[in-house]
């Protein structure tokens, strides 16, 4: 999924920032949603998440990725 986005980056990088700067139960905001990597990592580490992107194609990619972490979210 990450290669459907033009700016892929390592998940470990995202994990470092989510875990370092957002407490468990806290809210992560990603105003450039892309493939949804930040949202997936946030949910994996028990953080809440808000993401947005101007491109509907990226929103759909992110929805698919995040639903792999939270299967009941998009039911």
N, C-alpha and C positions, 0 to 999 in steps of 0.2 A: 504494500500500500504506500509506503513512504516514497517510492519512486514515481508515484503519480503526482507528486508535488515537486516544484522546481527548486526548492531549497531544503533538501533533506539534511538532517543532522542527527548525530548519535543519540539514541534514547538515554544513554547514561548521562549526557550533558543536561538534558531536560530533567532527569531524575535528581541530579545534584541541586538544581535551582528549586524545584518543587519541595524537596525535603529540607533544604537549608532555609528557605525564606517563607514557607507557609506551614503553620502548625497543623497537626492532625485536626480535621474538622473545619479547617480554614478554607478560604475561597481563593482559587487561582483564576486569573483573568488572562485570556490570550486573545487580543484584538486582531491578530493575524493568524487565524485558525489553521490554515493549511491542511495538512493531512490528519490533524487531531492528535498528534503525538503527545502534546502537553496534557490534553484532557484525559487520554488513556492512562498516562503516568499518574496524574492527579488522583483519579479514581482508584487506581491500584494501591496508592498509598493513603487512602481514606481522606482525601481532600475533595471539596466540592469544586465545581468548575463552570466557568462561563467562557464561551468562545464565540467569535463571529468572524465572518469573512465576506467580502463583497462578491465573491464568485460562488455561485450556487454549486458548481462542480466540486469545489473544495469542501463545501459544507456537506455534500453527500459522501465524499471520501471520508471526512472526519466522523460522520455519523456511523458509517460502517466500522471504522477502527474503534471508536469508543464503545459501540455496542458489543464488541468482542470482550471488553472488560466488564460491562454492565448489561448483560443480555436482556434484562427486564425493562431497561430505560426507554426503549423505543417501541414497546409493544402497543 
